[in-house]
């Protein structure tokens, strides 16, 4: 059995160095999120410490191997600055990539149509609107009217 999930993939071992991962201030998390975070952190620590087999970790922590791998992949994912997310990726509801709407928007049918992500999709389609809003909100440079 391979000790590391990524042994067959070229993964930089530095990404697995937890001493270089950003710290999480556990006390700042609300109790329910903190509890979930700490359980996930224990799973990752046990796996990377290599003291138990994957089966033992899964049984001890009540997690399946698919979730263990998913959590580890999240931890070693890189942010926009090419730094690993580390333990931050284990915080419940913490996004490591932005939501991207897949469905087309066919109007505003209140009964069937959900519009989650519709505004971001609009901004992706029309980047000039996104720039104008950004400039107006953050005052980066003098904004021109949208119709120009």
Backbone as a chain_set.jsonl record, in Angstrom:
{"seq": "XXXXXXXXXXXXXXXXXXXXXXXXXXXXXXXXXXXXXXXXXXXXXXXXXXXXXXXXXXXXXXXXXXXXXXXXXXXXXXXXXXXXXXXXXXXXXXXXXXXXXXXXXXXXXXXXXXXXXXXXXXXXXXXXXXXXXXXXXXXXXXXXXXXX", "coords": {"N": [[0.844, -1.182, 0.0], [0.55, 2.212, -0.839], [2.022, 4.832, 0.964], [1.482, 7.542, 0.69], [-1.135, 9.216, -0.888], [-0.525, 10.619, -3.171], [1.72, 9.503, -4.286], [2.098, 8.448, -6.795], [1.887, 10.589, -8.406], [3.464, 13.547, -9.533], [4.104, 15.413, -7.02], [4.934, 18.23, -5.162], [6.831, 17.792, -2.36], [7.064, 19.728, -0.471], [4.605, 20.907, -0.272], [3.303, 19.263, 1.442], [4.368, 19.815, 3.856], [3.485, 20.628, 6.877], [4.352, 22.53, 8.673], [4.763, 24.778, 7.229], [2.307, 25.575, 6.458], [-0.404, 27.925, 6.472], [-1.6, 29.232, 9.585], [-4.53, 28.46, 11.502], [-6.784, 30.204, 13.406], [-8.256, 28.694, 15.708], [-9.926, 29.288, 17.872], [-11.394, 31.423, 17.014], [-13.381, 30.432, 15.463], [-16.831, 29.536, 15.216], [-18.474, 27.358, 17.589], [-19.616, 24.922, 16.406], [-18.466, 24.84, 13.828], [-15.789, 24.825, 14.586], [-15.562, 22.361, 15.877], [-16.021, 20.556, 13.739], [-13.886, 21.344, 12.09], [-11.654, 20.651, 13.722], [-11.921, 17.866, 13.844], [-11.5, 17.212, 11.149], [-8.895, 18.164, 10.861], [-7.515, 16.451, 12.578], [-7.778, 14.057, 11.134], [-6.255, 14.61, 8.796], [-3.759, 15.122, 9.976], [-3.2, 12.612, 11.159], [-2.991, 11.052, 8.861], [-0.81, 12.253, 7.461], [1.181, 11.984, 9.367], [1.629, 9.298, 9.279], [1.365, 7.171, 11.036], [-0.768, 5.476, 11.226], [-2.744, 3.211, 9.242], [-4.644, 3.909, 6.261], [-7.124, 2.691, 6.427], [-7.361, 2.322, 9.216], [-7.402, 4.987, 10.079], [-9.756, 5.898, 8.857], [-11.662, 4.276, 10.112], [-11.285, 4.946, 12.831], [-11.886, 7.698, 12.838], [-14.335, 7.876, 11.649], [-14.721, 8.396, 8.91], [-14.781, 8.191, 5.331], [-12.487, 6.822, 2.877], [-12.523, 8.279, 0.507], [-13.398, 10.84, 1.25], [-11.28, 11.53, 2.923], [-9.152, 11.724, 1.074], [-10.17, 13.802, -0.501], [-10.182, 15.941, 1.339], [-7.43, 16.154, 1.828], [-6.496, 16.855, -0.725], [-7.697, 19.359, -0.92], [-6.269, 20.713, 1.074], [-3.676, 20.875, -0.021], [-4.087, 22.368, -2.239], [-3.501, 25.289, -4.209], [-3.582, 28.813, -3.603], [-4.354, 32.058, -5.096], [-1.888, 33.244, -4.859], [-0.078, 31.27, -5.145], [0.377, 29.804, -2.828], [-0.084, 27.156, -0.513], [-3.311, 26.19, 0.698], [-3.536, 24.772, 3.033], [-4.402, 24.05, 6.415], [-6.522, 25.85, 6.434], [-8.229, 25.142, 4.415], [-9.773, 23.216, 5.538], [-11.718, 24.327, 7.045], [-15.148, 24.458, 7.631], [-17.322, 25.267, 4.949], [-15.501, 26.921, 3.711], [-14.367, 28.449, 0.892], [-12.356, 27.331, -1.73], [-12.221, 27.77, -4.335], [-13.885, 29.902, -6.638], [-17.483, 30.007, -7.007], [-18.955, 28.794, -9.941], [-21.386, 29.365, -12.232], [-23.214, 26.939, -13.99], [-25.562, 26.407, -15.41], [-27.685, 27.749, -17.984], [-29.226, 30.987, -18.158], [-32.512, 31.657, -18.402], [-34.298, 33.807, -18.28], [-36.595, 35.145, -15.847], [-38.17, 33.191, -14.323], [-40.066, 32.695, -11.67], [-40.928, 30.373, -10.436], [-39.49, 28.04, -11.25], [-36.839, 28.71, -11.86], [-33.647, 29.114, -10.545], [-31.33, 31.552, -9.539], [-28.713, 31.497, -8.709], [-25.429, 32.567, -8.804], [-25.804, 34.003, -11.129], [-25.301, 36.771, -11.419], [-22.5, 36.93, -11.212], [-21.851, 35.496, -13.47], [-22.837, 37.198, -15.43], [-21.028, 39.316, -15.106], [-18.706, 38.022, -15.897], [-19.226, 37.595, -18.577], [-19.477, 40.184, -19.51], [-16.926, 41.903, -19.085], [-16.261, 44.622, -18.965], [-18.268, 45.854, -17.494], [-17.811, 44.724, -15.023], [-15.307, 45.837, -14.468], [-15.989, 48.568, -14.332], [-17.73, 48.592, -12.096], [-15.971, 47.701, -10.132], [-14.13, 49.828, -10.157], [-15.79, 51.946, -9.366], [-16.58, 51.143, -6.783], [-14.173, 50.64, -5.4], [-12.736, 52.833, -6.009], [-10.498, 53.009, -7.703], [-9.686, 54.239, -10.063], [-10.787, 57.081, -11.921], [-14.094, 56.625, -12.657], [-15.884, 55.931, -15.644], [-19.052, 56.675, -17.172], [-21.324, 53.913, -17.576], [-22.35, 53.609, -20.155], [-20.449, 54.344, -21.985]], "CA": [[0.0, 0.0, 0.0], [1.296, 3.46, -0.86], [1.824, 5.645, 2.165], [0.86, 8.795, 0.295], [-2.073, 9.169, -1.998], [0.046, 11.27, -4.331], [3.034, 8.939, -4.598], [2.195, 8.188, -8.225], [1.789, 11.88, -9.083], [4.577, 14.427, -9.182], [3.635, 16.457, -6.099], [6.022, 18.821, -4.392], [6.753, 17.363, -0.95], [6.954, 20.917, 0.366], [3.181, 21.163, -0.049], [2.865, 18.413, 2.547], [5.046, 20.271, 5.072], [2.484, 21.367, 7.656], [4.954, 23.661, 9.389], [4.712, 25.933, 6.328], [0.91, 25.892, 6.18], [-0.92, 29.036, 7.277], [-2.279, 28.787, 10.804], [-5.951, 28.77, 11.671], [-7.106, 30.58, 14.783], [-9.399, 27.829, 15.998], [-10.817, 29.925, 18.84], [-12.247, 32.403, 16.344], [-14.463, 29.718, 14.779], [-17.979, 29.218, 16.062], [-18.275, 26.005, 18.14], [-19.934, 23.822, 15.488], [-17.429, 24.823, 12.787], [-14.528, 24.452, 15.235], [-15.614, 20.918, 16.103], [-15.819, 19.912, 12.438], [-12.517, 21.65, 11.675], [-10.699, 19.872, 14.515], [-12.016, 16.471, 13.401], [-10.837, 17.122, 9.849], [-7.463, 18.377, 11.098], [-7.009, 15.191, 13.137], [-7.695, 13.088, 10.033], [-5.104, 14.965, 7.959], [-2.54, 14.918, 10.77], [-2.95, 11.169, 11.271], [-2.562, 10.566, 7.554], [0.531, 12.736, 7.137], [2.123, 11.43, 10.348], [1.932, 7.956, 8.813], [1.37, 6.194, 12.129], [-1.884, 4.548, 11.045], [-3.125, 2.961, 7.852], [-5.832, 4.649, 5.836], [-8.285, 1.985, 6.978], [-7.438, 2.633, 10.649], [-7.815, 6.388, 10.209], [-11.166, 5.986, 8.477], [-12.47, 3.647, 11.155], [-11.157, 5.729, 14.06], [-12.475, 9.035, 12.705], [-15.666, 7.812, 11.05], [-14.665, 9.06, 7.608], [-14.396, 7.224, 4.303], [-11.215, 7.185, 2.247], [-12.762, 9.294, -0.517], [-13.409, 12.141, 1.926], [-9.916, 11.794, 3.379], [-8.397, 12.191, -0.085], [-10.72, 15.107, -0.889], [-9.681, 16.926, 2.298], [-5.997, 16.341, 1.598], [-6.356, 17.616, -1.968], [-8.036, 20.749, -0.595], [-5.165, 21.291, 1.853], [-2.491, 21.161, -0.835], [-4.452, 23.26, -3.336], [-2.833, 26.586, -4.119], [-4.394, 30.011, -3.772], [-3.915, 32.921, -6.197], [-0.483, 33.603, -4.629], [0.665, 30.005, -5.228], [0.615, 29.264, -1.49], [-1.082, 26.132, -0.215], [-4.345, 26.589, 1.654], [-3.25, 24.123, 4.302], [-5.528, 23.773, 7.304], [-7.652, 26.745, 6.133], [-9.137, 24.428, 3.518], [-10.584, 22.293, 6.336], [-12.779, 25.084, 7.713], [-16.417, 24.236, 6.941], [-17.846, 26.293, 4.045], [-14.417, 27.764, 3.208], [-14.241, 28.241, -0.555], [-11.007, 27.389, -2.287], [-12.383, 28.253, -5.702], [-15.167, 30.603, -6.723], [-18.616, 29.308, -7.601], [-19.17, 29.089, -11.351], [-22.704, 28.909, -12.672], [-23.168, 26.067, -15.159], [-26.826, 26.453, -16.148], [-28.029, 28.978, -18.681], [-30.267, 31.802, -17.535], [-33.555, 31.813, -19.411], [-35.305, 34.744, -17.799], [-36.853, 35.21, -14.41], [-39.307, 32.358, -13.951], [-39.977, 32.596, -10.21], [-41.279, 29.047, -9.947], [-38.507, 26.987, -11.505], [-35.474, 29.18, -12.098], [-32.778, 29.617, -9.479], [-30.388, 32.464, -10.176], [-27.436, 31.466, -8.015], [-24.277, 32.775, -9.668], [-26.167, 34.698, -12.362], [-24.631, 38.069, -11.5], [-21.084, 36.696, -11.518], [-21.78, 35.086, -14.875], [-23.008, 38.433, -16.198], [-19.759, 40.049, -15.058], [-17.731, 37.282, -16.702], [-19.565, 37.803, -19.985], [-19.244, 41.602, -19.804], [-15.882, 42.334, -18.149], [-16.225, 46.079, -18.807], [-19.169, 46.179, -16.378], [-17.085, 44.328, -13.814], [-14.279, 46.852, -14.241], [-16.652, 49.805, -13.904], [-18.198, 48.403, -10.715], [-14.774, 47.654, -9.286], [-13.596, 51.183, -10.058], [-16.714, 52.759, -8.57], [-16.584, 50.704, -5.388], [-12.857, 50.741, -4.778], [-12.185, 54.138, -6.36], [-9.153, 52.788, -8.231], [-9.462, 55.34, -10.998], [-12.041, 57.77, -12.193], [-14.994, 55.761, -13.419], [-16.67, 56.518, -16.722], [-20.411, 56.123, -17.205], [-21.374, 52.572, -18.159], [-22.749, 53.611, -21.564], [-19.354, 54.801, -22.852]], "C": [[0.886, 1.241, 0.0], [0.988, 4.271, 0.382], [1.105, 6.939, 1.816], [-0.019, 8.584, -0.921], [-1.406, 9.649, -3.28], [1.395, 10.693, -4.739], [3.199, 8.67, -6.09], [2.11, 9.469, -9.057], [2.991, 12.712, -8.65], [4.063, 15.573, -8.322], [4.824, 16.945, -5.292], [5.844, 18.462, -2.921], [6.637, 18.556, -0.007], [5.495, 21.271, 0.649], [2.646, 20.361, 1.13], [3.512, 18.8, 3.875], [4.106, 21.182, 5.859], [3.065, 22.544, 8.415], [4.934, 24.935, 8.542], [3.28, 26.317, 5.961], [0.474, 27.089, 7.016], [-1.683, 28.504, 8.491], [-3.743, 29.203, 10.781], [-6.163, 29.087, 13.143], [-8.41, 29.876, 15.159], [-10.408, 28.486, 16.929], [-11.752, 30.942, 18.199], [-13.412, 31.744, 15.595], [-15.619, 29.488, 15.741], [-17.898, 27.74, 16.446], [-18.532, 24.854, 17.162], [-18.868, 23.699, 14.387], [-16.089, 24.389, 13.368], [-14.462, 22.948, 15.433], [-15.345, 20.15, 14.804], [-14.388, 20.121, 11.953], [-11.512, 20.765, 12.408], [-10.727, 18.39, 14.146], [-11.282, 16.28, 12.074], [-9.322, 17.252, 9.997], [-6.825, 17.106, 11.658], [-6.818, 14.14, 12.045], [-6.449, 13.356, 9.19], [-3.795, 14.736, 8.707], [-2.197, 13.436, 10.892], [-2.408, 10.614, 9.96], [-1.124, 10.976, 7.258], [1.587, 12.257, 8.127], [2.508, 10.002, 9.989], [1.934, 6.883, 9.882], [0.262, 5.156, 11.996], [-2.122, 4.338, 9.563], [-4.363, 3.789, 7.533], [-7.086, 4.013, 6.428], [-8.462, 2.3, 8.461], [-7.907, 4.07, 10.88], [-9.304, 6.521, 9.932], [-12.062, 5.404, 9.558], [-12.456, 4.472, 12.443], [-11.945, 7.031, 13.985], [-13.87, 9.031, 12.089], [-15.748, 8.549, 9.72], [-14.334, 7.999, 6.564], [-13.154, 7.727, 3.572], [-11.376, 8.246, 1.17], [-12.752, 10.692, 0.095], [-12.025, 12.514, 2.443], [-9.084, 12.362, 2.228], [-8.859, 13.585, -0.52], [-10.193, 16.208, 0.032], [-8.196, 17.199, 2.084], [-5.749, 17.15, 0.327], [-6.673, 19.091, -1.737], [-6.867, 21.423, 0.123], [-3.977, 21.675, 0.982], [-2.819, 21.969, -2.087], [-3.794, 24.614, -3.114], [-3.81, 27.728, -4.336], [-3.819, 30.86, -4.91], [-2.459, 33.378, -6.053], [0.446, 32.386, -4.673], [1.117, 29.48, -3.869], [-0.455, 28.216, -1.218], [-2.087, 26.671, 0.801], [-4.082, 25.981, 3.021], [-4.512, 23.868, 5.102], [-6.733, 24.678, 7.039], [-8.695, 26.037, 5.281], [-10.059, 23.476, 4.268], [-11.705, 23.0, 7.087], [-14.076, 24.857, 6.943], [-16.871, 25.477, 6.167], [-16.776, 27.242, 3.507], [-14.227, 27.449, 1.731], [-12.784, 28.332, -0.982], [-11.046, 27.735, -3.773], [-13.757, 28.903, -5.799], [-16.243, 29.732, -7.368], [-18.751, 29.744, -9.051], [-20.503, 28.498, -11.772], [-22.558, 28.094, -13.953], [-24.408, 26.224, -16.04], [-27.003, 27.795, -16.85], [-29.148, 29.695, -17.944], [-31.289, 32.12, -18.613], [-34.66, 32.743, -18.937], [-35.496, 34.624, -16.306], [-38.128, 34.465, -14.044], [-39.203, 32.071, -12.457], [-40.217, 31.185, -9.685], [-40.125, 28.057, -10.098], [-37.057, 27.461, -11.536], [-34.795, 29.678, -10.83], [-31.71, 30.46, -10.161], [-29.046, 32.542, -9.46], [-26.294, 31.601, -9.017], [-24.561, 33.553, -10.937], [-25.432, 36.03, -12.507], [-23.149, 37.902, -11.833], [-20.915, 36.266, -12.976], [-21.931, 36.294, -15.795], [-21.689, 39.207, -16.253], [-18.662, 39.341, -15.849], [-17.961, 37.507, -18.191], [-19.243, 39.231, -20.416], [-18.199, 42.168, -18.835], [-15.795, 43.846, -17.969], [-17.153, 46.537, -17.674], [-18.479, 45.854, -15.057], [-16.027, 45.37, -13.461], [-14.891, 48.145, -13.726], [-17.125, 49.706, -12.451], [-17.012, 48.409, -9.763], [-14.203, 49.059, -9.079], [-14.494, 52.082, -9.212], [-16.633, 52.413, -7.087], [-15.247, 50.965, -4.721], [-12.105, 52.013, -5.159], [-10.758, 54.037, -6.891], [-8.756, 53.879, -9.228], [-10.814, 55.951, -11.302], [-12.906, 56.919, -13.116], [-15.725, 56.56, -14.485], [-18.083, 55.972, -16.628], [-20.421, 54.795, -17.953], [-21.688, 52.572, -19.648], [-21.634, 54.085, -22.487], [-18.39, 53.69, -23.152]], "O": [[1.859, 1.314, 0.75], [-0.166, 4.382, 0.799], [0.225, 7.385, 2.552], [0.331, 7.858, -1.852], [-1.696, 9.134, -4.361], [2.14, 11.342, -5.472], [4.321, 8.664, -6.596], [2.247, 9.427, -10.28], [3.469, 12.585, -7.523], [3.631, 16.597, -8.851], [5.622, 16.147, -4.799], [4.825, 18.791, -2.313], [6.168, 18.416, 1.122], [5.183, 21.863, 1.682], [1.648, 20.739, 1.743], [3.236, 18.183, 4.904], [3.957, 22.361, 5.54], [2.333, 23.469, 8.767], [5.071, 26.038, 9.07], [3.068, 27.283, 5.229], [0.931, 27.252, 8.147], [-2.328, 27.458, 8.424], [-4.126, 30.172, 10.125], [-5.762, 28.318, 14.018], [-9.505, 30.398, 14.952], [-11.612, 28.268, 16.794], [-12.785, 31.286, 18.773], [-14.326, 32.434, 15.143], [-15.411, 29.272, 16.935], [-17.314, 26.947, 15.708], [-17.743, 23.911, 17.1], [-18.427, 22.598, 14.059], [-15.336, 23.665, 12.717], [-13.428, 22.329, 15.185], [-14.545, 19.215, 14.778], [-13.751, 19.189, 11.462], [-10.619, 20.193, 11.785], [-9.688, 17.73, 14.135], [-10.54, 15.314, 11.896], [-8.561, 16.541, 9.34], [-5.723, 16.731, 11.258], [-5.819, 13.421, 12.033], [-5.679, 12.44, 8.905], [-2.834, 14.215, 8.14], [-1.037, 13.049, 10.745], [-1.479, 9.806, 9.953], [-0.31, 10.147, 6.852], [2.759, 12.136, 7.771], [3.59, 9.541, 10.352], [2.455, 5.791, 9.657], [0.343, 4.079, 12.587], [-1.755, 5.171, 8.735], [-5.035, 4.301, 8.429], [-7.996, 4.712, 6.873], [-9.584, 2.52, 8.918], [-8.714, 4.33, 11.772], [-10.027, 7.178, 10.681], [-13.103, 5.975, 9.882], [-13.497, 4.671, 13.068], [-12.597, 7.424, 14.953], [-14.516, 10.076, 12.018], [-16.728, 9.24, 9.441], [-13.673, 7.01, 6.88], [-12.816, 8.908, 3.641], [-10.459, 9.035, 0.942], [-12.169, 11.618, -0.469], [-11.64, 13.682, 2.406], [-8.391, 13.366, 2.396], [-8.042, 14.44, -0.864], [-9.805, 17.279, -0.434], [-7.756, 18.347, 2.151], [-4.888, 18.03, 0.307], [-6.007, 19.968, -2.286], [-6.518, 22.564, -0.181], [-3.339, 22.699, 1.225], [-1.939, 22.23, -2.907], [-3.561, 25.029, -1.979], [-4.738, 27.632, -5.139], [-2.901, 30.426, -5.606], [-1.862, 33.847, -7.022], [1.612, 32.47, -4.286], [2.13, 28.788, -3.776], [-1.6, 28.367, -1.642], [-1.753, 27.498, 1.65], [-4.369, 26.597, 4.047], [-5.555, 23.517, 4.55], [-7.857, 24.313, 7.385], [-9.893, 26.295, 5.404], [-11.029, 22.979, 3.695], [-12.55, 22.347, 7.699], [-14.107, 25.042, 5.727], [-16.807, 26.595, 6.678], [-17.108, 28.266, 2.909], [-13.955, 26.305, 1.366], [-12.075, 29.279, -0.641], [-10.005, 27.967, -4.387], [-14.69, 28.491, -5.109], [-15.949, 28.842, -8.166], [-18.67, 30.934, -9.354], [-20.721, 27.291, -11.681], [-21.866, 28.504, -14.886], [-24.315, 26.178, -17.267], [-26.537, 28.831, -16.376], [-29.917, 29.083, -17.202], [-30.976, 32.769, -19.611], [-35.838, 32.479, -19.178], [-34.658, 34.069, -15.596], [-39.064, 35.06, -13.508], [-38.35, 31.294, -12.028], [-39.752, 30.844, -8.598], [-39.82, 27.316, -9.163], [-36.146, 26.68, -11.263], [-35.31, 30.554, -10.136], [-31.24, 30.112, -11.244], [-28.326, 33.532, -9.585], [-26.209, 30.829, -9.972], [-23.658, 33.75, -11.75], [-24.99, 36.376, -13.602], [-22.606, 38.651, -12.645], [-19.94, 36.637, -13.629], [-21.243, 36.402, -16.811], [-21.286, 39.69, -17.311], [-17.784, 39.996, -16.41], [-17.012, 37.599, -18.97], [-18.795, 39.465, -21.539], [-18.555, 42.841, -17.867], [-15.311, 44.316, -16.94], [-16.847, 47.504, -16.975], [-18.558, 46.62, -14.097], [-15.872, 45.739, -12.297], [-14.371, 48.75, -12.789], [-16.936, 50.639, -11.671], [-17.051, 49.05, -8.712], [-13.838, 49.431, -7.964], [-14.0, 52.891, -8.427], [-16.62, 53.304, -6.237], [-15.198, 51.458, -3.595], [-10.988, 52.248, -4.699], [-9.91, 54.871, -6.573], [-7.625, 54.366, -9.221], [-11.855, 55.386, -10.97], [-12.491, 56.547, -14.213], [-16.129, 57.702, -14.267], [-18.289, 54.903, -16.054], [-19.616, 54.581, -18.859], [-21.327, 51.624, -20.345], [-21.866, 54.216, -23.688], [-17.41, 53.9, -23.867]]}, "num_chains": 1, "name": "protein.A"}
